[in-house]
């Protein structure tokens, strides 16, 4: 998509000038923000100017960090031809949870940022049992989405992030703790191949849909084209090994607003964007291992025949030596096709409309379906 209105006055040719230096640059810059990715003719524009001009169109948050080719930069950085600038809203650490309590006839929950939600016990029970026989209406494909599998009460969206170098907040090898506030982190620059995110949605009440916490993540060395496409295990710390799905995103600490119900396209766009941000912008710690499930990174580092994938340091070195190596690396075969995982995600909802197995999940239901509570009124 080309948008010619984003050039600066200094880039436009002066009337009557024949100097080639005055000509408008023909190169482009790739701008990424969440699920949005566009190539734009903004060579010579500063990051700060691009941030202001594109904030509404690409949903760039005011605290988003600009990362150019995997390196954090300031707003004074001047964009050059073929650079990739990614605006990243770095979220809180995975492993945080909500709190839940029942007082009288009210079920109250507090999310990880201190927001409070509440609903009556009766409403809470109805939310847990919420199902509907309505069929899905026609929906517009959200940005970056390659496929929508629409069922009677379920939708599975397949989102794809193109290969590039990512700047991730990764736990240090000498961290004194596996996760939590005392764990220590550093920024790593690593090349990733195609990242495939499968986000499931289920019918809430009436015409409303809600994002499910069951999210699968995989790698591929080629773009998604069909349900029969084979998948690769993602070598990421926040992707837990799962017997059925093989790789499931750890959603501990997910922003509760991501799962709030709403109408069609709104919920799909919000759900995919929220899960995408949770995957890339959160801190990568060892919470899955502490919970008894090895991560995709641990499995890859321990079993891959590709020496470039056996440690985060080796991965960084390989990225520095060959930025495009990821699409040729020997990732672990997930032994699943895209269609296999879509069917598994949909099948889980046919057995249970709302899966609740812990206090955190119960609190998530309250945050999802309940009403915000004034902090002054809520009981501490």
N, C-alpha and C positions, 0 to 999 in steps of 0.2 A: 504494500500500500504506500503510495507516494503522496506526500503532503507538501506542496511547494510553498505554502505560506509560512513555514517555520524558519526561513532564512533571515539573517540579520541584515540591517541596512548596509553594513560594511561589505556584505557578500554580493549585493546586487551590482551589476555593471553601471557605472556612471553614464548618464546620457552623453552620447558623442564620443565616448572613450573607446580606443582600439587596443588599449593595453591588456594583454592576456591576464595580467595579475588582477584586473578588475572584474573578470568574468565570474559568474556564480559557480561555485564548486559543484561538480557532477557526482561526487561520491556520496555514499550514504553511511549512516550509523545505525546499528541495531539497538533499539531501546526496549528493555524488558521491565515489566512491573507486574508481579503476581502472575496471573494467567495471560496477561497481554504481552505480545511481542510484535514489533513492527520495525521495518527498515525505513528510515526517514532521511531526507536530504538536509541534515543539520550539522554538516561539517563546519567547524569554526565557531559553533555556538557553545557557550559555557554550560556546564552541568546545571548551574543555578538557573540560567535562563530556560533550559530545556525542562527543568523541574516545574517552573511556574507555568510555562505554556502547555505542558502535557498533563498537569496534575488531575484535571477533571476527566480527560479522555482516557487516561491510563490508570486512574485511581491511585495516584502517587501520594502517599501519606506525608504529612508535614515532618515526621521524624525519620522518614526513609533514608537509609544510607546509600549513597551512590557507589557502585562497584564497577570499575572499568577493567575488563579482561581479568577479573578475579582479584583486583586490588582496590581497596577503599580510597576514594578521592574526594576532594573538597568541591564546593560549588564553583570555585574559580578555574577548575580544570577545563581546558578547551578541547572539545571533541574532535578527533581526527578520523579520517576516512577508514572505514572497515572496523572501527572499534565497536565493542559491545558494552553498553552501559546498562547495568541492572540496578533498579531501585529496590532495596531490600528493607522491609519493615521487620527488624529483628525482634522476635517475640520473647516471652518468658521461657524459662527452662522447662523441658519435659520432666515429668515426675511430680509436678504440683497437682493438687486435687482440690475439689470443692468440699464444703462441710455441710452436714444435714442435721436437722433436729425437728422434732414434732412437739408442738406446744398446744395443748387443748385440741381444737379441731383444725389447726393449721399445720401444714408441712412447710418448713422454711429451709432455704438453701443459700449459702454464700459462696460465690465463685472465687477464683484465684486472684482477682483484682479487687475483691471486697464488695462487689455489687450483691445486693440481696434480692431474693425472689421468694414468692410465697403463693400457696393455693390451699384450698380446703382439702381435707382428707378425701372427700367424695370426688372432687375434681381430679385429685391425684390418682385415684383408682381408675377413673375413666381414661385418664391419659395413658396409663399403663396398658389398658385393654383396647386402646383406640385402633380400630380397623375400619375399612370402608370398601364396599364392592364397586365403587365408581371406577370407570376406566380413565386412563390418562388422556388428556387432550393433546393436540399437536403442539410441539414446543420448538422454539428457536434454539439452534445449537449454540451453547455458550462459547466464548472466545477460547481458542486453543483446544477445543473438544474435537476429537476425531470420530467418535461414534457414540450414539445413544441407543441403549437397549431398553425399550419401553414395554413394561408389562402391565398387568391389571392393577397391582398395588405396589409395584417396585419399578425403579428406574436405575440403571447402571450407566454412568457416564465415563467414557474413556478419554482422558486428557493426556496430551503428549508435550513434553518439554524437549526442544531440540538440543543436540550436543553443544556444549560450551564449557568454559572454565567457570567454576563456582567458587565463591569465597564463603566457607562454612565455619561456624563456631564449634570447634572440635575439642573434646576433652583431652587434656595433656596426658602423655604416657606416664608422667610422674605425679599425677593428681592424687592427693591424699584420700579422696573419696570417689566412689564410682558415680555418684550423682548427688544432687542436693546443693544447698547454699555454700558448702565448704569445698565442693569440687572446683578444680581450676581448669581453665580453657585457653585455647589459642586459636587464631585464625589460620585456616589451611586453604591453599589454592590447589584444587584438584579438577581434572577434566572428567566429565561424565558423558556417557553416550546418551541415546534417547532415554528419557525417563517417562515411564508409563504409569499414570495414576488412575486407579479405578475407584470411583466414589459412588456409593450406593445411596439411594433415596427411597423412602417408603411413604405410603399414604398415611397422613395423620388423621385429620377429621375433615369430612366434606371434601372440598376441592383443594385442601391444603396438603403440602408435602413437607417432609422433614429429612435432613441429612442424617444418615446413619453413621455411627462410629466405626463400622466395619469398612476399612479402606485398605486396598491392596496396592502395592508398589512393585514395579519391575523395571529392569533394564532391557533395552533392545539395541542392536547395532544398525538397524534400518527402521525407517518410519513405519507406523502402523498402517496396514492396508486392508486386513480382513480378520474375521474371527479365528481363522485357522493359524494366525501368526504365532510362532513359538516365542516364549518369554525366557528371560534370564534373571537370575537371582540378583537383587540390588545389594551392592556392597556398602550398605549404610548402617550406622549404629542404631538409628531410630526405626529400623524395619525388623520386626521380630519374626523368627522362624515359626511357622504355623503348619501343622500337619495337613490341613485341608487346603488353605489358600497358598501355602508355602511361604509367602511374605506378607505380613500385615503391618501397617503403619501404627506405631505406638501413639495413641491419642491422649495419653495422660497430659493434663494441663491445657487441653484444647479450649480455646475461647468458646464459652457456652453459646454466644450469639450465632455461631456457625450452625448450630443444630436447631435453631428456632424455626418453627413451621411457617409456611407462607405459600404463595401461589407460584406455580410452574417455573417460568424462566428466572424469576427473582431468587428462588431457593436454589436452583441449579447453579446459577452464577455465584451466589454467595457461598454455597457449599464447596464448590470446586476451588474458588479463590481462597477460602479459609483453610482447606486441607493442603493446598499447594504452599501457602505461607507457613503452615505448621510443619510441613516436610522440610522446607529449605531454610526457614528463618529462625527456627528454634535452636537451642543448644543440643549438640550431639553428645549424649553421655552414655553411660553403661547401665541405664535403668532396666532395659530388657534382660540383660544377663543377671542382674540382681534379683529379678523376678523369676528366674529359672528358665528363661527362653533365650537361646543364643541369637544374636543379631545377624543380619545378612553380611555385615562386615566381618564378624568373627568367623563365620562359616567360610567366607571367601578367602580370608587371610590364611586359614588353616588348611584348606584343601585345593586351592587353585594351583595349576601348574605354571601360571604366569607370575614370575618373580616380582613384577612391577606392582602386584596387588597384595603382596604378603604383609605389608605394613603401611601405615599412613605416610610414613617418611618416604618409602619407596614410591608410593603413588604420587607424592608431591614432586619427587625427582623426575619421574617419568613425564609428568605434566610439563615441567620446565624444559626437559630435553625435546619433547615432541607433543605440543599442545593438542594435536588431534588424535593421539594414540588410542583414546577410549573406545572408539568404534571398531578398533582392530584387536582389542585386548581379549583374553580368553576368560570371560566371565563364566560363572557356574550355570549350567543348564537348569532351569526351574522345573523342567519336565511337566510343563503345563502350557496349553495354548490360551490365547486371549479368550476364546469361547468357553474353555473349561472354567476359568476364573469367574467370568460373568455368570455362568450357570450356578456356580457355587455360592456366589454372593446373593443371587436371587433366591436360591433354594433355602438359605438360612432364614429368610423372612417368611417363607411359606410355613415353616415349622413354628415360628414364634414371631408375633408382630413386634413385641418389644422385649429384648433380652435384658433382664436385670439380675445381676449376680453379686453386686457389691454395693456398699454405701455410696461410693463415688458415682456409680451408675444411677442410683436412685436420686441423688442430688442433681445429677445431670438432667433427669426427667423434669424435676421441679424448675430448674433454670430454663429449660426448653419450653415448657407449656405454662409456667406460672406467670404471675404479675410482678413487676419491679416493686420493691418496698422502700419507702423513705427510711433512710438510715436513722433518723431521729425517732421514728416510731418503733422500729424493729427492736426486739429484746436482745441485748448483748449476752 
